[in-house]
């Protein structure tokens, strides 16, 4: 079997200790989504209005069929 070299183990530990921990946590999913929407205003607005129109058409259609 292969032997573990204690010198390489201490080197790995030293490297891990030297890397600084991130000061800020990574941004949340909502924050990233909002940032993406701000970057792509036109596409986001188009999708919003298409979704709103489709939902209104769906609700009006269902209310007409079930009257």
N, CA, C and O atoms as a Tinker XYZ file with bonds, in Angstrom:
   268  protein
     1  N      0.836000   -1.189000    0.000000    73     2
     2  CA     0.000000    0.000000    0.000000    64     1     3
     3  C      0.877000    1.248000    0.000000    63     2     4     5
     4  O      2.047000    1.204000    0.382000    81     3
     5  N      0.307000    2.326000   -0.423000    73     3     6
     6  CA     1.096000    3.558000   -0.447000    64     5     7
     7  C      1.102000    4.197000    0.932000    63     6     8     9
     8  O      0.122000    4.145000    1.675000    81     7
     9  N      2.219000    4.789000    1.239000    73     7    10
    10  CA     2.347000    5.438000    2.538000    64     9    11
    11  C      1.975000    6.915000    2.419000    63    10    12    13
    12  O      2.178000    7.531000    1.372000    81    11
    13  N      1.435000    7.471000    3.483000    73    11    14
    14  CA     1.091000    8.889000    3.508000    64    13    15
    15  C      2.297000    9.650000    4.027000    63    14    16    17
    16  O      2.827000    9.354000    5.098000    81    15
    17  N      2.709000   10.612000    3.267000    73    15    18
    18  CA     3.867000   11.412000    3.630000    64    17    19
    19  C      3.407000   12.528000    4.576000    63    18    20    21
    20  O      2.586000   13.352000    4.173000    81    19
    21  N      3.893000   12.582000    5.790000    73    19    22
    22  CA     3.439000   13.624000    6.730000    64    21    23
    23  C      3.806000   15.031000    6.274000    63    22    24    25
    24  O      3.142000   15.998000    6.647000    81    23
    25  N      4.869000   15.151000    5.463000    73    23    26
    26  CA     5.247000   16.483000    4.997000    64    25    27
    27  C      4.205000   17.056000    4.052000    63    26    28    29
    28  O      3.904000   18.248000    4.114000    81    27
    29  N      3.653000   16.230000    3.184000    73    27    30
    30  CA     2.640000   16.740000    2.258000    64    29    31
    31  C      1.341000   17.059000    2.985000    63    30    32    33
    32  O      0.602000   17.959000    2.587000    81    31
    33  N      1.071000   16.323000    4.043000    73    31    34
    34  CA    -0.136000   16.633000    4.818000    64    33    35
    35  C     -0.032000   18.020000    5.447000    63    34    36    37
    36  O     -0.997000   18.783000    5.419000    81    35
    37  N      1.106000   18.346000    6.004000    73    35    38
    38  CA     1.240000   19.662000    6.631000    64    37    39
    39  C      1.203000   20.761000    5.581000    63    38    40    41
    40  O      0.704000   21.854000    5.848000    81    39
    41  N      1.726000   20.484000    4.384000    73    39    42
    42  CA     1.664000   21.492000    3.329000    64    41    43
    43  C      0.223000   21.771000    2.938000    63    42    44    45
    44  O     -0.151000   22.927000    2.745000    81    43
    45  N     -0.588000   20.733000    2.820000    73    43    46
    46  CA    -1.993000   20.915000    2.478000    64    45    47
    47  C     -2.732000   21.708000    3.556000    63    46    48    49
    48  O     -3.574000   22.554000    3.253000    81    47
    49  N     -2.414000   21.430000    4.784000    73    47    50
    50  CA    -3.057000   22.151000    5.887000    64    49    51
    51  C     -2.652000   23.613000    5.861000    63    50    52    53
    52  O     -3.486000   24.492000    6.077000    81    51
    53  N     -1.354000   23.888000    5.594000    73    51    54
    54  CA    -0.893000   25.277000    5.538000    64    53    55
    55  C     -1.589000   26.038000    4.416000    63    54    56    57
    56  O     -1.958000   27.199000    4.590000    81    55
    57  N     -1.767000   25.401000    3.285000    73    55    58
    58  CA    -2.415000   26.069000    2.156000    64    57    59
    59  C     -3.856000   26.409000    2.515000    63    58    60    61
    60  O     -4.332000   27.500000    2.205000    81    59
    61  N     -4.550000   25.483000    3.166000    73    59    62
    62  CA    -5.943000   25.733000    3.540000    64    61    63
    63  C     -6.047000   26.880000    4.546000    63    62    64    65
    64  O     -6.997000   27.662000    4.494000    81    63
    65  N     -5.096000   26.985000    5.446000    73    63    66
    66  CA    -5.150000   28.041000    6.450000    64    65    67
    67  C     -4.828000   29.407000    5.851000    63    66    68    69
    68  O     -5.313000   30.425000    6.344000    81    67
    69  N     -4.013000   29.445000    4.791000    73    67    70
    70  CA    -3.617000   30.718000    4.204000    64    69    71
    71  C     -4.708000   31.340000    3.357000    63    70    72    73
    72  O     -4.754000   32.562000    3.218000    81    71
    73  N     -5.591000   30.528000    2.785000    73    71    74
    74  CA    -6.639000   31.092000    1.936000    64    73    75
    75  C     -7.644000   31.829000    2.821000    63    74    76    77
    76  O     -8.190000   31.250000    3.761000    81    75
    77  N     -7.886000   33.100000    2.520000    73    75    78
    78  CA    -8.815000   33.861000    3.356000    64    77    79
    79  C    -10.255000   33.429000    3.111000    63    78    80    81
    80  O    -10.643000   33.083000    1.994000    81    79
    81  N    -11.017000   33.458000    4.163000    73    79    82
    82  CA   -12.435000   33.121000    4.062000    64    81    83
    83  C    -13.162000   34.289000    3.414000    63    82    84    85
    84  O    -12.798000   35.441000    3.650000    81    83
    85  N    -14.173000   34.025000    2.608000    73    83    86
    86  CA   -14.915000   35.138000    2.001000    64    85    87
    87  C    -15.609000   35.963000    3.072000    63    86    88    89
    88  O    -16.221000   35.420000    3.992000    81    87
    89  N    -15.508000   37.272000    2.942000    73    87    90
    90  CA   -16.075000   38.147000    3.969000    64    89    91
    91  C    -17.583000   38.281000    3.829000    63    90    92    93
    92  O    -18.292000   38.440000    4.822000    81    91
    93  N    -18.079000   38.217000    2.580000    73    91    94
    94  CA   -19.519000   38.308000    2.348000    64    93    95
    95  C    -20.034000   36.964000    1.866000    63    94    96    97
    96  O    -19.359000   36.289000    1.088000    81    95
    97  N    -21.209000   36.566000    2.311000    73    95    98
    98  CA   -21.768000   35.317000    1.793000    64    97    99
    99  C    -22.141000   35.496000    0.323000    63    98   100   101
   100  O    -22.367000   36.624000   -0.117000    81    99
   101  N    -22.208000   34.427000   -0.432000    73    99   102
   102  CA   -22.587000   34.568000   -1.845000    64   101   103
   103  C    -24.002000   35.131000   -1.951000    63   102   104   105
   104  O    -24.838000   34.857000   -1.090000    81   103
   105  N    -24.284000   35.912000   -2.989000    73   103   106
   106  CA   -25.603000   36.516000   -3.116000    64   105   107
   107  C    -26.694000   35.451000   -3.243000    63   106   108   109
   108  O    -26.469000   34.376000   -3.798000    81   107
   109  N    -27.866000   35.766000   -2.725000    73   107   110
   110  CA   -28.962000   34.813000   -2.754000    64   109   111
   111  C    -29.528000   34.696000   -4.163000    63   110   112   113
   112  O    -29.232000   35.513000   -5.034000    81   111
   113  N    -30.339000   33.679000   -4.371000    73   111   114
   114  CA   -30.954000   33.457000   -5.679000    64   113   115
   115  C    -31.826000   34.639000   -6.078000    63   114   116   117
   116  O    -31.819000   35.053000   -7.238000    81   115
   117  N    -32.576000   35.184000   -5.129000    73   115   118
   118  CA   -33.468000   36.310000   -5.428000    64   117   119
   119  C    -32.647000   37.525000   -5.854000    63   118   120   121
   120  O    -33.006000   38.221000   -6.803000    81   119
   121  N    -31.552000   37.774000   -5.155000    73   119   122
   122  CA   -30.712000   38.923000   -5.484000    64   121   123
   123  C    -30.125000   38.783000   -6.889000    63   122   124   125
   124  O    -30.086000   39.754000   -7.644000    81   123
   125  N    -29.672000   37.587000   -7.239000    73   123   126
   126  CA   -29.135000   37.357000   -8.574000    64   125   127
   127  C    -30.223000   37.519000   -9.638000    63   126   128   129
   128  O    -29.967000   38.077000  -10.705000    81   127
   129  N    -31.429000   37.037000   -9.355000    73   127   130
   130  CA   -32.534000   37.157000  -10.311000    64   129   131
   131  C    -32.908000   38.618000  -10.518000    63   130   132   133
   132  O    -33.164000   39.041000  -11.645000    81   131
   133  N    -32.940000   39.392000   -9.435000    73   131   134
   134  CA   -33.271000   40.819000   -9.556000    64   133   135
   135  C    -32.189000   41.537000  -10.374000    63   134   136   137
   136  O    -32.504000   42.376000  -11.219000    81   135
   137  N    -30.930000   41.211000  -10.125000    73   135   138
   138  CA   -29.834000   41.842000  -10.869000    64   137   139
   139  C    -29.944000   41.502000  -12.357000    63   138   140   141
   140  O    -29.703000   42.351000  -13.215000    81   139
   141  N    -30.307000   40.261000  -12.652000    73   139   142
   142  CA   -30.454000   39.834000  -14.035000    64   141   143
   143  C    -31.623000   40.564000  -14.705000    63   142   144   145
   144  O    -31.532000   40.932000  -15.876000    81   143
   145  N    -32.718000   40.773000  -13.970000    73   143   146
   146  CA   -33.863000   41.483000  -14.533000    64   145   147
   147  C    -33.510000   42.931000  -14.842000    63   146   148   149
   148  O    -33.962000   43.470000  -15.852000    81   147
   149  N    -32.724000   43.561000  -14.007000    73   147   150
   150  CA   -32.338000   44.954000  -14.236000    64   149   151
   151  C    -31.467000   45.051000  -15.484000    63   150   152   153
   152  O    -31.578000   46.008000  -16.251000    81   151
   153  N    -30.596000   44.052000  -15.686000    73   151   154
   154  CA   -29.735000   44.060000  -16.865000    64   153   155
   155  C    -30.542000   43.898000  -18.150000    63   154   156   157
   156  O    -30.235000   44.529000  -19.161000    81   155
   157  N    -31.569000   43.055000  -18.113000    73   155   158
   158  CA   -32.337000   42.725000  -19.318000    64   157   159
   159  C    -33.753000   43.270000  -19.184000    63   158   160   161
   160  O    -34.714000   42.503000  -19.135000    81   159
   161  N    -33.881000   44.571000  -19.126000    73   159   162
   162  CA   -35.180000   45.206000  -18.890000    64   161   163
   163  C    -36.216000   44.830000  -19.946000    63   162   164   165
   164  O    -37.333000   44.439000  -19.607000    81   163
   165  N    -35.854000   44.945000  -21.215000    73   163   166
   166  CA   -36.814000   44.730000  -22.290000    64   165   167
   167  C    -37.399000   43.331000  -22.288000    63   166   168   169
   168  O    -38.610000   43.157000  -22.420000    81   167
   169  N    -36.546000   42.340000  -22.140000    73   167   170
   170  CA   -37.002000   40.950000  -22.153000    64   169   171
   171  C    -37.872000   40.666000  -20.934000    63   170   172   173
   172  O    -38.899000   39.996000  -21.047000    81   171
   173  N    -37.470000   41.170000  -19.775000    73   171   174
   174  CA   -38.245000   40.929000  -18.556000    64   173   175
   175  C    -39.624000   41.557000  -18.658000    63   174   176   177
   176  O    -40.617000   40.934000  -18.281000    81   175
   177  N    -39.699000   42.787000  -19.164000    73   175   178
   178  CA   -40.997000   43.446000  -19.305000    64   177   179
   179  C    -41.872000   42.723000  -20.320000    63   178   180   181
   180  O    -43.075000   42.571000  -20.109000    81   179
   181  N    -41.276000   42.281000  -21.411000    73   179   182
   182  CA   -42.030000   41.548000  -22.429000    64   181   183
   183  C    -42.614000   40.266000  -21.831000    63   182   184   185
   184  O    -43.788000   39.964000  -22.042000    81   183
   185  N    -41.812000   39.522000  -21.095000    73   183   186
   186  CA   -42.294000   38.287000  -20.470000    64   185   187
   187  C    -43.368000   38.577000  -19.426000    63   186   188   189
   188  O    -44.334000   37.825000  -19.300000    81   187
   189  N    -43.200000   39.663000  -18.683000    73   187   190
   190  CA   -44.201000   40.029000  -17.676000    64   189   191
   191  C    -45.551000   40.312000  -18.336000    63   190   192   193
   192  O    -46.580000   39.807000  -17.886000    81   191
   193  N    -45.548000   41.119000  -19.405000    73   191   194
   194  CA   -46.805000   41.463000  -20.060000    64   193   195
   195  C    -47.417000   40.259000  -20.777000    63   194   196   197
   196  O    -48.640000   40.119000  -20.803000    81   195
   197  N    -46.594000   39.396000  -21.356000    73   195   198
   198  CA   -47.123000   38.178000  -21.970000    64   197   199
   199  C    -47.772000   37.269000  -20.933000    63   198   200   201
   200  O    -48.838000   36.704000  -21.180000    81   199
   201  N    -47.144000   37.129000  -19.790000    73   199   202
   202  CA   -47.695000   36.300000  -18.722000    64   201   203
   203  C    -48.991000   36.885000  -18.198000    63   202   204   205
   204  O    -49.958000   36.155000  -17.979000    81   203
   205  N    -49.022000   38.196000  -17.995000    73   203   206
   206  CA   -50.235000   38.856000  -17.511000    64   205   207
   207  C    -51.375000   38.681000  -18.506000    63   206   208   209
   208  O    -52.499000   38.373000  -18.108000    81   207
   209  N    -51.103000   38.871000  -19.784000    73   207   210
   210  CA   -52.124000   38.722000  -20.821000    64   209   211
   211  C    -52.623000   37.279000  -20.877000    63   210   212   213
   212  O    -53.827000   37.047000  -20.984000    81   211
   213  N    -51.726000   36.325000  -20.807000    73   211   214
   214  CA   -52.119000   34.915000  -20.858000    64   213   215
   215  C    -52.978000   34.542000  -19.652000    63   214   216   217
   216  O    -53.972000   33.830000  -19.798000    81   215
   217  N    -52.604000   35.015000  -18.463000    73   215   218
   218  CA   -53.401000   34.711000  -17.270000    64   217   219
   219  C    -54.787000   35.340000  -17.355000    63   218   220   221
   220  O    -55.781000   34.700000  -17.009000    81   219
   221  N    -54.860000   36.588000  -17.813000    73   219   222
   222  CA   -56.171000   37.230000  -17.962000    64   221   223
   223  C    -57.027000   36.480000  -18.973000    63   222   224   225
   224  O    -58.213000   36.256000  -18.730000    81   223
   225  N    -56.444000   36.087000  -20.104000    73   223   226
   226  CA   -57.183000   35.332000  -21.111000    64   225   227
   227  C    -57.656000   33.998000  -20.545000    63   226   228   229
   228  O    -58.782000   33.574000  -20.806000    81   227
   229  N    -56.804000   33.339000  -19.776000    73   227   230
   230  CA   -57.174000   32.063000  -19.169000    64   229   231
   231  C    -58.338000   32.236000  -18.196000    63   230   232   233
   232  O    -59.311000   31.483000  -18.253000    81   231
   233  N    -58.245000   33.227000  -17.301000    73   231   234
   234  CA   -59.315000   33.434000  -16.315000    64   233   235
   235  C    -60.628000   33.844000  -16.982000    63   234   236   237
   236  O    -61.696000   33.384000  -16.579000    81   235
   237  N    -60.556000   34.692000  -17.982000    73   235   238
   238  CA   -61.773000   35.101000  -18.691000    64   237   239
   239  C    -62.366000   33.896000  -19.436000    63   238   240   241
   240  O    -63.581000   33.699000  -19.436000    81   239
   241  N    -61.511000   33.103000  -20.061000    73   239   242
   242  CA   -61.989000   31.905000  -20.763000    64   241   243
   243  C    -62.634000   30.910000  -19.822000    63   242   244   245
   244  O    -63.691000   30.362000  -20.134000    81   243
   245  N    -62.016000   30.664000  -18.669000    73   243   246
   246  CA   -62.592000   29.724000  -17.697000    64   245   247
   247  C    -63.902000   30.264000  -17.143000    63   246   248   249
   248  O    -64.856000   29.505000  -16.972000    81   247
   249  N    -63.966000   31.555000  -16.861000    73   247   250
   250  CA   -65.210000   32.124000  -16.327000    64   249   251
   251  C    -66.333000   32.072000  -17.375000    63   250   252   253
   252  O    -67.502000   31.895000  -17.031000    81   251
   253  N    -65.971000   32.228000  -18.641000    73   251   254
   254  CA   -66.980000   32.159000  -19.715000    64   253   255
   255  C    -67.503000   30.719000  -19.850000    63   254   256   257
   256  O    -68.702000   30.500000  -20.018000    81   255
   257  N    -66.593000   29.750000  -19.775000    73   255   258
   258  CA   -67.002000   28.346000  -19.935000    64   257   259
   259  C    -67.790000   27.819000  -18.740000    63   258   260   261
   260  O    -68.603000   26.910000  -18.905000    81   259
   261  N    -67.578000   28.350000  -17.569000    73   259   262
   262  CA   -68.231000   27.827000  -16.361000    64   261   263
   263  C    -69.386000   28.686000  -15.879000    63   262   264   265
   264  O    -69.817000   28.536000  -14.736000    81   263
   265  N    -69.896000   29.571000  -16.702000    73   263   266
   266  CA   -70.980000   30.439000  -16.234000    64   265   267
   267  C    -72.289000   29.712000  -16.155000    63   266   268
   268  O    -73.301000   30.303000  -15.778000    81   267
